[in-house]
């Protein structure tokens, strides 16, 4: 079985959101840096991650640090969007079947959080998240 983080890197590199179907558990929970309650379920998590692919797909995007455990990982990233340096981390947990069960995104600084909030709302086609 392929490590879920290796599979995640492949999906990010290709931007192929269809790969999320086999990677996400049915009961996965997504934690957004701008939505105040957890978002449960594969479909909503896939929707957020697909929008994030669109927003974060910049030439400057890169993971700069990675910490892996047996069933969880922290992937620190940075990207420049609209002249703002966005620094963040994806905190990912998975089960014994290699399916992601929890995906939390944290972003800093505040100026970056506000920008990502606007861009994600636009990508998701909503006025306010």
PyMOL commands that set and color helices and strands:
alter all, ss='L'
color gray80, all
select helices_A, chain A and resi 4-14+17-23+42-56+110-124
alter helices_A, ss='H'
color red, helices_A
select strands_A, chain A and resi 24-31+39-40+62-68+72-81+84-94+100-108
alter strands_A, ss='S'
color yellow, strands_A
deselect
rebuild
show_as cartoon
